[in-house]
Amino acid sequence: MTELSFGEKYNLRTKRFAVQCILLYVKHCEKSEELRIIGRQFLRSSTSLAANFRAFTRGRSEAEKFSKLCIVLEEADESVFWLELIEEAELMPSENFNYVKNKAIELLKIISTIRSRMKN
């Protein structure tokens, strides 16, 4: 079996993350109006992260790739933000979303590192 390229590996990883976020929303975000609203924002940013990473891997130039990666970083940071709001407002037990939050933080760190290396 051949090893996946960087782009293939992270396309799968970000898509898997988006699916986990969709499932989290479906399972837990219908409990209150506040959670529905914040959950929708989280759903948008987390799925956008995956879609824009895919666009990053298909970029036609380094400038286009860098621009898409900046969007991916913004969406990753926003996803973490919405999860922090859910946590701090105590809208959902943390055990329901800690796994997804940890994955979001991991992706944020990885994407931030990639962007820093591309800058240099």
Phi and psi in radians as a Rosetta constraint file:
Dihedral C 1 N 2 CA 2 C 2 CIRCULARHARMONIC -1.423 0.35
Dihedral N 2 CA 2 C 2 N 3 CIRCULARHARMONIC 2.584 0.35
Dihedral C 2 N 3 CA 3 C 3 CIRCULARHARMONIC -1.352 0.35
Dihedral N 3 CA 3 C 3 N 4 CIRCULARHARMONIC 2.491 0.35
Dihedral C 3 N 4 CA 4 C 4 CIRCULARHARMONIC -1.245 0.35
Dihedral N 4 CA 4 C 4 N 5 CIRCULARHARMONIC 2.561 0.35
Dihedral C 4 N 5 CA 5 C 5 CIRCULARHARMONIC -1.254 0.35
Dihedral N 5 CA 5 C 5 N 6 CIRCULARHARMONIC 2.927 0.35
Dihedral C 5 N 6 CA 6 C 6 CIRCULARHARMONIC -0.959 0.35
Dihedral N 6 CA 6 C 6 N 7 CIRCULARHARMONIC -0.862 0.35
Dihedral C 6 N 7 CA 7 C 7 CIRCULARHARMONIC -1.067 0.35
Dihedral N 7 CA 7 C 7 N 8 CIRCULARHARMONIC -0.774 0.35
Dihedral C 7 N 8 CA 8 C 8 CIRCULARHARMONIC -1.108 0.35
Dihedral N 8 CA 8 C 8 N 9 CIRCULARHARMONIC -0.759 0.35
Dihedral C 8 N 9 CA 9 C 9 CIRCULARHARMONIC -1.056 0.35
Dihedral N 9 CA 9 C 9 N 10 CIRCULARHARMONIC -0.819 0.35
Dihedral C 9 N 10 CA 10 C 10 CIRCULARHARMONIC -1.428 0.35
Dihedral N 10 CA 10 C 10 N 11 CIRCULARHARMONIC -0.394 0.35
Dihedral C 10 N 11 CA 11 C 11 CIRCULARHARMONIC -1.065 0.35
Dihedral N 11 CA 11 C 11 N 12 CIRCULARHARMONIC -0.820 0.35
Dihedral C 11 N 12 CA 12 C 12 CIRCULARHARMONIC -1.110 0.35
Dihedral N 12 CA 12 C 12 N 13 CIRCULARHARMONIC -0.757 0.35
Dihedral C 12 N 13 CA 13 C 13 CIRCULARHARMONIC -1.138 0.35
Dihedral N 13 CA 13 C 13 N 14 CIRCULARHARMONIC -0.754 0.35
Dihedral C 13 N 14 CA 14 C 14 CIRCULARHARMONIC -1.256 0.35
Dihedral N 14 CA 14 C 14 N 15 CIRCULARHARMONIC -0.585 0.35
Dihedral C 14 N 15 CA 15 C 15 CIRCULARHARMONIC -1.179 0.35
Dihedral N 15 CA 15 C 15 N 16 CIRCULARHARMONIC -0.739 0.35
Dihedral C 15 N 16 CA 16 C 16 CIRCULARHARMONIC -1.047 0.35
Dihedral N 16 CA 16 C 16 N 17 CIRCULARHARMONIC -0.720 0.35
Dihedral C 16 N 17 CA 17 C 17 CIRCULARHARMONIC -1.050 0.35
Dihedral N 17 CA 17 C 17 N 18 CIRCULARHARMONIC -0.779 0.35
Dihedral C 17 N 18 CA 18 C 18 CIRCULARHARMONIC -1.066 0.35
Dihedral N 18 CA 18 C 18 N 19 CIRCULARHARMONIC -0.732 0.35
Dihedral C 18 N 19 CA 19 C 19 CIRCULARHARMONIC -1.104 0.35
Dihedral N 19 CA 19 C 19 N 20 CIRCULARHARMONIC -0.750 0.35
Dihedral C 19 N 20 CA 20 C 20 CIRCULARHARMONIC -1.056 0.35
Dihedral N 20 CA 20 C 20 N 21 CIRCULARHARMONIC -0.668 0.35
Dihedral C 20 N 21 CA 21 C 21 CIRCULARHARMONIC -1.196 0.35
Dihedral N 21 CA 21 C 21 N 22 CIRCULARHARMONIC -0.700 0.35
Dihedral C 21 N 22 CA 22 C 22 CIRCULARHARMONIC -1.053 0.35
Dihedral N 22 CA 22 C 22 N 23 CIRCULARHARMONIC -0.814 0.35
Dihedral C 22 N 23 CA 23 C 23 CIRCULARHARMONIC -1.122 0.35
Dihedral N 23 CA 23 C 23 N 24 CIRCULARHARMONIC -0.670 0.35
Dihedral C 23 N 24 CA 24 C 24 CIRCULARHARMONIC -1.063 0.35
Dihedral N 24 CA 24 C 24 N 25 CIRCULARHARMONIC -0.803 0.35
Dihedral C 24 N 25 CA 25 C 25 CIRCULARHARMONIC -1.060 0.35
Dihedral N 25 CA 25 C 25 N 26 CIRCULARHARMONIC -0.875 0.35
Dihedral C 25 N 26 CA 26 C 26 CIRCULARHARMONIC -1.050 0.35
Dihedral N 26 CA 26 C 26 N 27 CIRCULARHARMONIC -0.698 0.35
Dihedral C 26 N 27 CA 27 C 27 CIRCULARHARMONIC -1.403 0.35
Dihedral N 27 CA 27 C 27 N 28 CIRCULARHARMONIC -0.571 0.35
Dihedral C 27 N 28 CA 28 C 28 CIRCULARHARMONIC -2.202 0.35
Dihedral N 28 CA 28 C 28 N 29 CIRCULARHARMONIC -0.147 0.35
Dihedral C 28 N 29 CA 29 C 29 CIRCULARHARMONIC -1.746 0.35
Dihedral N 29 CA 29 C 29 N 30 CIRCULARHARMONIC 0.251 0.35
Dihedral C 29 N 30 CA 30 C 30 CIRCULARHARMONIC -1.799 0.35
Dihedral N 30 CA 30 C 30 N 31 CIRCULARHARMONIC 0.202 0.35
Dihedral C 30 N 31 CA 31 C 31 CIRCULARHARMONIC -1.419 0.35
Dihedral N 31 CA 31 C 31 N 32 CIRCULARHARMONIC -0.424 0.35
Dihedral C 31 N 32 CA 32 C 32 CIRCULARHARMONIC -2.671 0.35
Dihedral N 32 CA 32 C 32 N 33 CIRCULARHARMONIC 2.799 0.35
Dihedral C 32 N 33 CA 33 C 33 CIRCULARHARMONIC -1.096 0.35
Dihedral N 33 CA 33 C 33 N 34 CIRCULARHARMONIC -0.714 0.35
Dihedral C 33 N 34 CA 34 C 34 CIRCULARHARMONIC -1.064 0.35
Dihedral N 34 CA 34 C 34 N 35 CIRCULARHARMONIC -0.796 0.35
Dihedral C 34 N 35 CA 35 C 35 CIRCULARHARMONIC -1.164 0.35
Dihedral N 35 CA 35 C 35 N 36 CIRCULARHARMONIC -0.634 0.35
Dihedral C 35 N 36 CA 36 C 36 CIRCULARHARMONIC -1.091 0.35
Dihedral N 36 CA 36 C 36 N 37 CIRCULARHARMONIC -0.780 0.35
Dihedral C 36 N 37 CA 37 C 37 CIRCULARHARMONIC -1.149 0.35
Dihedral N 37 CA 37 C 37 N 38 CIRCULARHARMONIC -0.897 0.35
Dihedral C 37 N 38 CA 38 C 38 CIRCULARHARMONIC -1.161 0.35
Dihedral N 38 CA 38 C 38 N 39 CIRCULARHARMONIC -0.676 0.35
Dihedral C 38 N 39 CA 39 C 39 CIRCULARHARMONIC -1.051 0.35
Dihedral N 39 CA 39 C 39 N 40 CIRCULARHARMONIC -0.678 0.35
Dihedral C 39 N 40 CA 40 C 40 CIRCULARHARMONIC -1.132 0.35
Dihedral N 40 CA 40 C 40 N 41 CIRCULARHARMONIC -0.723 0.35
Dihedral C 40 N 41 CA 41 C 41 CIRCULARHARMONIC -1.086 0.35
Dihedral N 41 CA 41 C 41 N 42 CIRCULARHARMONIC -0.772 0.35
Dihedral C 41 N 42 CA 42 C 42 CIRCULARHARMONIC -1.073 0.35
Dihedral N 42 CA 42 C 42 N 43 CIRCULARHARMONIC -0.753 0.35
Dihedral C 42 N 43 CA 43 C 43 CIRCULARHARMONIC -1.064 0.35
Dihedral N 43 CA 43 C 43 N 44 CIRCULARHARMONIC -0.753 0.35
Dihedral C 43 N 44 CA 44 C 44 CIRCULARHARMONIC -1.094 0.35
Dihedral N 44 CA 44 C 44 N 45 CIRCULARHARMONIC -0.831 0.35
Dihedral C 44 N 45 CA 45 C 45 CIRCULARHARMONIC -1.202 0.35
Dihedral N 45 CA 45 C 45 N 46 CIRCULARHARMONIC -0.686 0.35
Dihedral C 45 N 46 CA 46 C 46 CIRCULARHARMONIC -1.232 0.35
Dihedral N 46 CA 46 C 46 N 47 CIRCULARHARMONIC -0.649 0.35
Dihedral C 46 N 47 CA 47 C 47 CIRCULARHARMONIC -1.323 0.35
Dihedral N 47 CA 47 C 47 N 48 CIRCULARHARMONIC -0.562 0.35
Dihedral C 47 N 48 CA 48 C 48 CIRCULARHARMONIC -1.150 0.35
Dihedral N 48 CA 48 C 48 N 49 CIRCULARHARMONIC -0.612 0.35
Dihedral C 48 N 49 CA 49 C 49 CIRCULARHARMONIC -0.959 0.35
Dihedral N 49 CA 49 C 49 N 50 CIRCULARHARMONIC -0.876 0.35
Dihedral C 49 N 50 CA 50 C 50 CIRCULARHARMONIC -1.152 0.35
Dihedral N 50 CA 50 C 50 N 51 CIRCULARHARMONIC -0.764 0.35
Dihedral C 50 N 51 CA 51 C 51 CIRCULARHARMONIC -1.123 0.35
Dihedral N 51 CA 51 C 51 N 52 CIRCULARHARMONIC -0.721 0.35
Dihedral C 51 N 52 CA 52 C 52 CIRCULARHARMONIC -1.300 0.35
Dihedral N 52 CA 52 C 52 N 53 CIRCULARHARMONIC -0.499 0.35
Dihedral C 52 N 53 CA 53 C 53 CIRCULARHARMONIC -1.147 0.35
Dihedral N 53 CA 53 C 53 N 54 CIRCULARHARMONIC -0.708 0.35
Dihedral C 53 N 54 CA 54 C 54 CIRCULARHARMONIC -1.038 0.35
Dihedral N 54 CA 54 C 54 N 55 CIRCULARHARMONIC -0.762 0.35
Dihedral C 54 N 55 CA 55 C 55 CIRCULARHARMONIC -1.110 0.35
Dihedral N 55 CA 55 C 55 N 56 CIRCULARHARMONIC -0.650 0.35
Dihedral C 55 N 56 CA 56 C 56 CIRCULARHARMONIC -0.999 0.35
Dihedral N 56 CA 56 C 56 N 57 CIRCULARHARMONIC -0.794 0.35
Dihedral C 56 N 57 CA 57 C 57 CIRCULARHARMONIC -1.209 0.35
Dihedral N 57 CA 57 C 57 N 58 CIRCULARHARMONIC -0.322 0.35
Dihedral C 57 N 58 CA 58 C 58 CIRCULARHARMONIC -1.793 0.35
Dihedral N 58 CA 58 C 58 N 59 CIRCULARHARMONIC 0.131 0.35
Dihedral C 58 N 59 CA 59 C 59 CIRCULARHARMONIC -0.999 0.35
Dihedral N 59 CA 59 C 59 N 60 CIRCULARHARMONIC 2.511 0.35
Dihedral C 59 N 60 CA 60 C 60 CIRCULARHARMONIC -1.530 0.35
Dihedral N 60 CA 60 C 60 N 61 CIRCULARHARMONIC -0.354 0.35
Dihedral C 60 N 61 CA 61 C 61 CIRCULARHARMONIC -2.487 0.35
Dihedral N 61 CA 61 C 61 N 62 CIRCULARHARMONIC 2.896 0.35
Dihedral C 61 N 62 CA 62 C 62 CIRCULARHARMONIC -1.119 0.35
Dihedral N 62 CA 62 C 62 N 63 CIRCULARHARMONIC -0.628 0.35
Dihedral C 62 N 63 CA 63 C 63 CIRCULARHARMONIC -1.133 0.35
Dihedral N 63 CA 63 C 63 N 64 CIRCULARHARMONIC -0.745 0.35
Dihedral C 63 N 64 CA 64 C 64 CIRCULARHARMONIC -1.144 0.35
Dihedral N 64 CA 64 C 64 N 65 CIRCULARHARMONIC -0.735 0.35
Dihedral C 64 N 65 CA 65 C 65 CIRCULARHARMONIC -1.085 0.35
Dihedral N 65 CA 65 C 65 N 66 CIRCULARHARMONIC -0.765 0.35
Dihedral C 65 N 66 CA 66 C 66 CIRCULARHARMONIC -1.085 0.35
Dihedral N 66 CA 66 C 66 N 67 CIRCULARHARMONIC -0.742 0.35
Dihedral C 66 N 67 CA 67 C 67 CIRCULARHARMONIC -1.059 0.35
Dihedral N 67 CA 67 C 67 N 68 CIRCULARHARMONIC -0.793 0.35
Dihedral C 67 N 68 CA 68 C 68 CIRCULARHARMONIC -1.125 0.35
Dihedral N 68 CA 68 C 68 N 69 CIRCULARHARMONIC -0.692 0.35
Dihedral C 68 N 69 CA 69 C 69 CIRCULARHARMONIC -1.128 0.35
Dihedral N 69 CA 69 C 69 N 70 CIRCULARHARMONIC -0.611 0.35
Dihedral C 69 N 70 CA 70 C 70 CIRCULARHARMONIC -1.096 0.35
Dihedral N 70 CA 70 C 70 N 71 CIRCULARHARMONIC -0.679 0.35
Dihedral C 70 N 71 CA 71 C 71 CIRCULARHARMONIC -1.144 0.35
Dihedral N 71 CA 71 C 71 N 72 CIRCULARHARMONIC -0.747 0.35
Dihedral C 71 N 72 CA 72 C 72 CIRCULARHARMONIC -1.021 0.35
Dihedral N 72 CA 72 C 72 N 73 CIRCULARHARMONIC -0.767 0.35
Dihedral C 72 N 73 CA 73 C 73 CIRCULARHARMONIC -1.088 0.35
Dihedral N 73 CA 73 C 73 N 74 CIRCULARHARMONIC -0.759 0.35
Dihedral C 73 N 74 CA 74 C 74 CIRCULARHARMONIC -1.053 0.35
Dihedral N 74 CA 74 C 74 N 75 CIRCULARHARMONIC -0.754 0.35
Dihedral C 74 N 75 CA 75 C 75 CIRCULARHARMONIC -1.201 0.35
Dihedral N 75 CA 75 C 75 N 76 CIRCULARHARMONIC -0.646 0.35
Dihedral C 75 N 76 CA 76 C 76 CIRCULARHARMONIC -1.118 0.35
Dihedral N 76 CA 76 C 76 N 77 CIRCULARHARMONIC -0.782 0.35
Dihedral C 76 N 77 CA 77 C 77 CIRCULARHARMONIC -1.126 0.35
Dihedral N 77 CA 77 C 77 N 78 CIRCULARHARMONIC -0.713 0.35
Dihedral C 77 N 78 CA 78 C 78 CIRCULARHARMONIC -1.132 0.35
Dihedral N 78 CA 78 C 78 N 79 CIRCULARHARMONIC -0.682 0.35
Dihedral C 78 N 79 CA 79 C 79 CIRCULARHARMONIC -1.053 0.35
Dihedral N 79 CA 79 C 79 N 80 CIRCULARHARMONIC -0.764 0.35
Dihedral C 79 N 80 CA 80 C 80 CIRCULARHARMONIC -1.095 0.35
Dihedral N 80 CA 80 C 80 N 81 CIRCULARHARMONIC -0.736 0.35
Dihedral C 80 N 81 CA 81 C 81 CIRCULARHARMONIC -0.992 0.35
Dihedral N 81 CA 81 C 81 N 82 CIRCULARHARMONIC -0.849 0.35
Dihedral C 81 N 82 CA 82 C 82 CIRCULARHARMONIC -1.106 0.35
Dihedral N 82 CA 82 C 82 N 83 CIRCULARHARMONIC -0.662 0.35
Dihedral C 82 N 83 CA 83 C 83 CIRCULARHARMONIC -1.168 0.35
Dihedral N 83 CA 83 C 83 N 84 CIRCULARHARMONIC -0.641 0.35
Dihedral C 83 N 84 CA 84 C 84 CIRCULARHARMONIC -1.118 0.35
Dihedral N 84 CA 84 C 84 N 85 CIRCULARHARMONIC -0.696 0.35
Dihedral C 84 N 85 CA 85 C 85 CIRCULARHARMONIC -1.095 0.35
Dihedral N 85 CA 85 C 85 N 86 CIRCULARHARMONIC -0.780 0.35
Dihedral C 85 N 86 CA 86 C 86 CIRCULARHARMONIC -1.031 0.35
Dihedral N 86 CA 86 C 86 N 87 CIRCULARHARMONIC -0.738 0.35
Dihedral C 86 N 87 CA 87 C 87 CIRCULARHARMONIC -1.183 0.35
Dihedral N 87 CA 87 C 87 N 88 CIRCULARHARMONIC -0.875 0.35
Dihedral C 87 N 88 CA 88 C 88 CIRCULARHARMONIC -1.212 0.35
Dihedral N 88 CA 88 C 88 N 89 CIRCULARHARMONIC -0.525 0.35
Dihedral C 88 N 89 CA 89 C 89 CIRCULARHARMONIC -1.488 0.35
Dihedral N 89 CA 89 C 89 N 90 CIRCULARHARMONIC -0.037 0.35
Dihedral C 89 N 90 CA 90 C 90 CIRCULARHARMONIC 0.936 0.35
Dihedral N 90 CA 90 C 90 N 91 CIRCULARHARMONIC 0.796 0.35
Dihedral C 90 N 91 CA 91 C 91 CIRCULARHARMONIC -1.466 0.35
Dihedral N 91 CA 91 C 91 N 92 CIRCULARHARMONIC -0.310 0.35
Dihedral C 91 N 92 CA 92 C 92 CIRCULARHARMONIC -2.666 0.35
Dihedral N 92 CA 92 C 92 N 93 CIRCULARHARMONIC 2.497 0.35
Dihedral C 92 N 93 CA 93 C 93 CIRCULARHARMONIC -1.032 0.35
Dihedral N 93 CA 93 C 93 N 94 CIRCULARHARMONIC 2.355 0.35
Dihedral C 93 N 94 CA 94 C 94 CIRCULARHARMONIC -1.057 0.35
Dihedral N 94 CA 94 C 94 N 95 CIRCULARHARMONIC -0.486 0.35
Dihedral C 94 N 95 CA 95 C 95 CIRCULARHARMONIC -1.137 0.35
Dihedral N 95 CA 95 C 95 N 96 CIRCULARHARMONIC -0.326 0.35
Dihedral C 95 N 96 CA 96 C 96 CIRCULARHARMONIC -1.320 0.35
Dihedral N 96 CA 96 C 96 N 97 CIRCULARHARMONIC -0.396 0.35
Dihedral C 96 N 97 CA 97 C 97 CIRCULARHARMONIC -2.345 0.35
Dihedral N 97 CA 97 C 97 N 98 CIRCULARHARMONIC 0.025 0.35
Dihedral C 97 N 98 CA 98 C 98 CIRCULARHARMONIC -1.002 0.35
Dihedral N 98 CA 98 C 98 N 99 CIRCULARHARMONIC -0.707 0.35
Dihedral C 98 N 99 CA 99 C 99 CIRCULARHARMONIC -1.053 0.35
Dihedral N 99 CA 99 C 99 N 100 CIRCULARHARMONIC -0.819 0.35
Dihedral C 99 N 100 CA 100 C 100 CIRCULARHARMONIC -1.160 0.35
Dihedral N 100 CA 100 C 100 N 101 CIRCULARHARMONIC -0.689 0.35
Dihedral C 100 N 101 CA 101 C 101 CIRCULARHARMONIC -1.091 0.35
Dihedral N 101 CA 101 C 101 N 102 CIRCULARHARMONIC -0.759 0.35
Dihedral C 101 N 102 CA 102 C 102 CIRCULARHARMONIC -1.096 0.35
Dihedral N 102 CA 102 C 102 N 103 CIRCULARHARMONIC -0.688 0.35
Dihedral C 102 N 103 CA 103 C 103 CIRCULARHARMONIC -1.130 0.35
Dihedral N 103 CA 103 C 103 N 104 CIRCULARHARMONIC -0.691 0.35
Dihedral C 103 N 104 CA 104 C 104 CIRCULARHARMONIC -1.120 0.35
Dihedral N 104 CA 104 C 104 N 105 CIRCULARHARMONIC -0.743 0.35
Dihedral C 104 N 105 CA 105 C 105 CIRCULARHARMONIC -1.142 0.35
Dihedral N 105 CA 105 C 105 N 106 CIRCULARHARMONIC -0.721 0.35
Dihedral C 105 N 106 CA 106 C 106 CIRCULARHARMONIC -1.031 0.35
Dihedral N 106 CA 106 C 106 N 107 CIRCULARHARMONIC -0.840 0.35
Dihedral C 106 N 107 CA 107 C 107 CIRCULARHARMONIC -1.093 0.35
Dihedral N 107 CA 107 C 107 N 108 CIRCULARHARMONIC -0.701 0.35
Dihedral C 107 N 108 CA 108 C 108 CIRCULARHARMONIC -1.034 0.35
Dihedral N 108 CA 108 C 108 N 109 CIRCULARHARMONIC -0.785 0.35
Dihedral C 108 N 109 CA 109 C 109 CIRCULARHARMONIC -1.150 0.35
Dihedral N 109 CA 109 C 109 N 110 CIRCULARHARMONIC -0.766 0.35
Dihedral C 109 N 110 CA 110 C 110 CIRCULARHARMONIC -1.113 0.35
Dihedral N 110 CA 110 C 110 N 111 CIRCULARHARMONIC -0.815 0.35
Dihedral C 110 N 111 CA 111 C 111 CIRCULARHARMONIC -1.167 0.35
Dihedral N 111 CA 111 C 111 N 112 CIRCULARHARMONIC -0.652 0.35
Dihedral C 111 N 112 CA 112 C 112 CIRCULARHARMONIC -1.083 0.35
Dihedral N 112 CA 112 C 112 N 113 CIRCULARHARMONIC -0.722 0.35
Dihedral C 112 N 113 CA 113 C 113 CIRCULARHARMONIC -1.140 0.35
Dihedral N 113 CA 113 C 113 N 114 CIRCULARHARMONIC -0.768 0.35
Dihedral C 113 N 114 CA 114 C 114 CIRCULARHARMONIC -1.051 0.35
Dihedral N 114 CA 114 C 114 N 115 CIRCULARHARMONIC -0.791 0.35
Dihedral C 114 N 115 CA 115 C 115 CIRCULARHARMONIC -1.088 0.35
Dihedral N 115 CA 115 C 115 N 116 CIRCULARHARMONIC -0.745 0.35
Dihedral C 115 N 116 CA 116 C 116 CIRCULARHARMONIC -1.052 0.35
Dihedral N 116 CA 116 C 116 N 117 CIRCULARHARMONIC -0.722 0.35
Dihedral C 116 N 117 CA 117 C 117 CIRCULARHARMONIC -1.193 0.35
Dihedral N 117 CA 117 C 117 N 118 CIRCULARHARMONIC -0.630 0.35
Dihedral C 117 N 118 CA 118 C 118 CIRCULARHARMONIC -1.193 0.35
Dihedral N 118 CA 118 C 118 N 119 CIRCULARHARMONIC -0.575 0.35
Dihedral C 118 N 119 CA 119 C 119 CIRCULARHARMONIC -1.089 0.35
Dihedral N 119 CA 119 C 119 N 120 CIRCULARHARMONIC -0.694 0.35
